[in-house]
Amino acid sequence: MRHKKAGFKLGRNTSHRRSLLRNLVTSVIVEERIETTVPKAKAARPLVEKMITLGKRGDVAARRLAAAYLMTDESVVKLFDTVGPRFGDRNGGYTRIIRTHWNKGDGADKAFLELLGSEKVLDEKREKRAETRAKKAAETKKAMEEAEAQAQVESESAATEGKGEDKKE
C-alpha cells in the first residue's frame, strides 16, 4: 500500500530526481513550453506553480528562494520580470499538461508542459524562426547563383583557351 507516500520517484535516486526536476522547472520558465513524459510533467507541475507564486511575491526573500532552486540566472530574471507579473491576478493553475503522442521505442506517453498564455510567445518565436530560415534560404540561393555564374565564366574561358591552342598546333 502507498498510504501517505506523496510524490513521484520516476525510477531515480533522490539526487538524480531532484536535479531532473530542477532542470525541468528551469526549462519551463525559460522556454514556456517543454515536451517530456507524462509522469515527469505531473511531477514538475507543482514545482513550477510554486516558482511562479514566488515570482508573484517579488520580494528579496522570494528571489533568493527561486535563485536557490532554479539552475540559471536568466530563468530567475525572467520569472520575476515577465512570468510572475503575467499571472498577478490569478490564484494558481498557471500550467497545463497536453498529452501528445507516445515514443515508438519504449511506448512512453509524451506531453507538453506549458505555461498558460504562452501561445503569444511561442508564435513570436515561430515567426522569428521562419524569418531566419527565409534569410538563410535567400543567402544560400544567392551563393548558388554566384557559384553557377562563376562556373559558367570559367567554362567559357576554358573553351576560348582550348580554341586558341588548336590554332597554334
N, C-alpha and C positions, 0 to 999 in steps of 0.2 A: 504494500500500500504506500501511496505517496502523500499521506496526510501531512500538511504543513511544509511541504517541500516546494517552495516557490522558485521560479526562475528556470532557465534553460541551461542544460550542461553542454549541449552542442558537440558532444564527443571529444572534449578538450579538457586539459587540466586547468586549474584556476588562473594561472598567469597567462596562458595562451588565450583563454576565453576572454579575460579582461582586456588584453591587447587587441584582440579581434573586435570587440565591441567598441573600444575607444576609436579604432580606425574607422569603423562603420559610421559612428556618430560624427566624427570629423568630416568624413566624405559627404554625408548627407547635408551638413551645414554648408560646406563649400560648394558642392555641385547641385544641391537642392533636389537631386533625384539620383538614386543608385539602383542597380539591379543586383539582387542577391537571392539566396534561397529563402523560402517562406519562414522556416524556424529562426533564421538569423534576423530577418526583418522583424519578426514578432519579439525577439529578444532585444533588439536595438530600439524599438519604438518608444518604450517608456523612458529610456535614457535620453533620446532626442528631445522628448517632451520636457524633461527636467532641465536640459540645457536651454531650451527656448524660454522656460519660465525664469531661469537665471538672467537670460538676455533681456527679458521684460523688466526685471527688477532694476538692472542697470547700475547698481552701486558698486563701490570698490570691492566689497567682500564677495559679491556675486561674480565680478570679473575675475577675481583670484581663484574662486572655486572652479569656474569654467576653464580658466587657463591651466589649472592643475589636471583637469580631465582631458581636454582636447589636445590633439597632437601638434597643431601648428598655431603660430601667432595669427596667421591670416584668417583662420577659422574663428578665432576669438574676436577679432576686429569685425568680421562680417556678422557674427552672431549679435554683437551689441549695436552695430551701426545700422544694419538693414533688416535682419531676420526678427530680432526682438521687437522693434517698433512696428513692424508689419502686423504682428499679432497682438498689438497693445490692447485692443478691446475684446479679445476672445479669451474665454476661460477654458483652456485645454482643447484637445482634439486638433493639434497642429499638423498631424501627419496622416497619410493614407497609405494603405498597402493594396496594390493592384496586382493580382495574380496574372502571370503572362503565359508561360509555357513550361515545358519540362526539359531537362537535359536528356539528350539521346543516350549518353554513355551510362549514367547511373540512375536515371529516372527521377532526379530531384526536381521538385516543384520550384519554379523561379517566380520572383515577384519584384515589382518596383516598390521601393520605399521612398516616398516623396513628401515634400512639404506642400501644404495647401497654398494655392496661389502661385505655384512655381511655373505655371504654364506660360506666363508672360516672359519670364526669364529664359525658359527653355526655347521659346520661339525666337527670342533675340539671339540666342546662341546659334540656333539653326540658320537664321538669316546671315549671321556673320560668317558661319562656316561656308554657306553657299556662295557668298561674295568672294571669300578667299579662294574657293575652288574655281570660280569663274575667272578670277585674276590669273590663277596658276595655269588654267587651260589656255587663256589668251596668250600668256607668255610662252607656253610650250608651242602653241600654233605658230607664233611669230618666229620663234627659234627654228622650227621645222622649215618654214618658208625661206628663211635666210640661208639655212643649210642647203636646201634644194637649189636656190639661186646660185650659191657658191659652187655647188657641184656642177651645175649647168655651165657656168663660166669656165670652170676648169676643164670640162669635157670639150667645150668649143676651142679653148686654147690648145688642148692636146691634139684636136683634129687639125687645126691650122698648122701646127708644128709637124704633124705627120705628112701633110701635103708638101710642105717645104722640103722635107727630107727626100721625098720621092723625086722632086725636081733635081736635086743635087746629084743623085745617082745617075 
